């Protein structure tokens, strides 16, 4: 049975999520938020054995947090939960579904492809140390985003970057750019689930202007007491002291209509 999650599911879910990755998991940090935000589903045998979270936007559904108890894997539960979220999206006339998968996670990539997801884009995740810097040249303001399929990252969700969203971000001084052509851009967002964490989506241009952005982020992070600086980008960033590539992901897309 696949149903909406309830608060009493939490201990069962956290038990089978405890060792998802070598470092553990983050579900314990987002569970309470997810119960209120979007649609959190559980797959249940006699007890919960799987979860999935879907967040619905105007033109896309974002799927995240797929977890299956190791004793119940290879039974098609993940696929069934994904199809449940997709059905809900279709009922809302949402045309696209997206999810993020580690580029080295072959089982999940295989499952996604069987469900007719395709690799839409590939992204790199970097961490950056905060420190006082100088000699960078950046500006704050709006820019024109010409690609209708652009996204920016907010709390590890790839959010459609339409004109309205761009105007809103600019009004909050969240768009930073470098270079006369305004082609090197960073969009800033605070994590909604983790304190003192800044997430920057970088659309990289020349090496020099990209370094300007990175140096600015280091100084901005230090000045504003951020404990973690995270960068998501489709490009390979130039070498800067304190910048470290952690992992790469595929952004998977499925056309629902």
Secondary structure, DSSP 8 states (H G I E B T S, - for coil): -EEE--GGGHHHHHHHHTTSBTTB-SHHHHHHHHHHSSEEEEEESSSEEEEEEEEE-SSEEEEEEEEE-GGGTTSSHHHHHHHHHHHHHHHTT--EEEEEEETT-HHHHHHHHHTT-EEEEEEEEEEE----------EES------TT-EEEETTEEEE--HHHHHHHHHTT-EEEESTT--EEEEEEE-SSSTTEEEEEEE--SHHHHHHHHHHHHHHHHHTT-SEEEEEESS-----TTEEEEEEEEEEEEE--
